[in-house]
Amino acid sequence: MNKDKLIDTFILYTVEQRDVDYGDPASVRKYNSLMTKKSKIAKQINDKYPELIPDFATLLQHPDWDVKLACAIRMLVDISCEENDKDCAANTIKEYINTHHTADTILWRMRLRDLGLL
């Protein structure tokens, strides 16, 4: 994939994941496939284009919570970045947990615990 399109493609995949229908196995497969692709994009940025990491990190300020959260988890799991960037990523997830009252907050809390950040 063209390096100039990596971040935009990451955003596109994140938005596409909203359409998941958990009752439809094909939809779940597509969701899982997009999740894998997003992880590969983050790893590609980390391994081949580390100069893009600061641009990727700006997604933590994106107006769309799905994009913010997707960026945050990828920064915590797939991208080697400065400790303050990892803190910012973890704080983005914590902010979501503290300001939203949905079933997703339980999952995000579990992810942070699994990573030893909560």
C-alpha positions as CSV (number, residue, x, y, z in Angstrom):
1,M,0.0,0.0,0.0
2,N,1.2,3.5,-0.8
3,K,2.6,5.1,2.4
4,D,0.6,8.3,1.7
5,K,-2.6,6.4,1.9
6,L,-2.0,4.3,5.1
7,I,-3.5,6.7,7.6
8,D,-6.5,7.5,5.4
9,T,-7.1,3.8,4.8
10,F,-6.9,3.1,8.5
11,I,-9.6,5.7,9.1
12,L,-11.7,4.2,6.3
13,Y,-11.4,0.7,7.7
14,T,-12.4,2.0,11.2
15,V,-15.5,3.7,9.8
16,E,-16.4,0.5,7.8
17,Q,-16.4,-1.5,11.0
18,R,-19.4,0.3,12.3
19,D,-21.6,-1.6,9.9
20,V,-21.0,-4.9,11.6
21,D,-24.1,-7.1,12.2
22,Y,-23.1,-9.6,14.9
23,G,-25.9,-11.8,13.8
24,D,-24.5,-12.3,10.4
25,P,-21.3,-14.4,10.2
26,A,-20.2,-12.8,6.9
27,S,-20.4,-9.4,8.5
28,V,-18.4,-10.5,11.6
29,R,-15.8,-12.0,9.2
30,K,-15.5,-8.7,7.4
31,Y,-15.2,-6.9,10.8
32,N,-12.4,-9.2,11.9
33,S,-10.7,-8.9,8.5
34,L,-10.8,-5.1,8.9
35,M,-9.4,-5.3,12.4
36,T,-6.5,-7.4,11.1
37,K,-5.9,-5.0,8.2
38,K,-5.8,-2.1,10.7
39,S,-3.2,-3.9,12.8
40,K,-1.1,-4.5,9.7
41,I,-1.3,-0.9,8.7
42,A,-0.1,0.2,12.2
43,K,2.8,-2.4,12.1
44,Q,3.7,-1.2,8.6
45,I,3.9,2.4,9.8
46,N,6.0,1.3,12.8
47,D,8.4,-0.9,10.8
48,K,8.7,0.8,7.4
49,Y,7.5,4.4,7.8
50,P,8.2,5.5,11.4
51,E,8.2,9.1,10.2
52,L,4.4,8.7,9.9
53,I,4.0,7.9,13.6
54,P,3.5,11.5,14.6
55,D,0.8,11.9,11.9
56,F,-0.8,8.7,13.1
57,A,-0.8,9.9,16.7
58,T,-2.8,13.0,15.6
59,L,-5.7,10.6,15.2
60,L,-6.0,10.7,19.0
61,Q,-7.5,14.1,18.5
62,H,-9.8,13.0,15.6
63,P,-13.4,14.1,16.1
64,D,-14.7,10.5,15.7
65,W,-14.4,8.4,18.9
66,D,-14.1,5.2,16.9
67,V,-11.0,6.6,15.1
68,K,-9.5,7.9,18.4
69,L,-10.0,4.5,20.1
70,A,-8.7,2.5,17.1
71,C,-5.6,4.7,17.0
72,A,-5.1,4.5,20.7
73,I,-5.2,0.7,20.9
74,R,-2.9,0.4,17.9
75,M,-0.4,2.8,19.5
76,L,-0.4,0.7,22.7
77,V,-0.1,-2.6,20.9
78,D,1.6,-2.2,17.5
79,I,3.6,1.0,17.5
80,S,6.8,1.8,19.2
81,C,6.4,5.3,20.4
82,E,7.5,7.6,23.1
83,E,6.2,6.9,26.6
84,N,4.2,10.2,26.6
85,D,2.5,9.1,23.4
86,K,1.6,5.8,25.0
87,D,0.2,7.7,28.0
88,C,-1.8,9.9,25.7
89,A,-3.2,6.8,24.0
90,A,-4.1,5.2,27.3
91,N,-5.6,8.5,28.5
92,T,-7.8,8.7,25.4
93,I,-9.3,5.3,26.2
94,K,-9.7,6.3,29.9
95,E,-11.5,9.5,28.8
96,Y,-13.9,7.4,26.7
97,I,-14.5,5.0,29.6
98,N,-15.2,8.0,31.9
99,T,-17.5,9.9,29.6
100,H,-19.5,7.2,27.9
101,H,-21.9,4.7,29.4
102,T,-22.1,1.9,26.9
103,A,-21.2,-1.8,26.8
104,D,-18.1,-0.8,24.9
105,T,-16.7,0.8,28.0
106,I,-16.5,-2.5,29.7
107,L,-14.5,-3.9,26.8
108,W,-12.1,-1.0,26.8
109,R,-11.6,-1.2,30.5
110,M,-10.7,-4.9,30.1
111,R,-8.2,-4.1,27.3
112,L,-6.5,-1.5,29.5
113,R,-6.3,-4.1,32.4
114,D,-4.9,-6.7,30.0
115,L,-2.2,-4.2,29.0
116,G,-1.5,-3.4,32.7
117,L,-2.7,0.2,32.3
118,L,-5.6,0.2,34.6
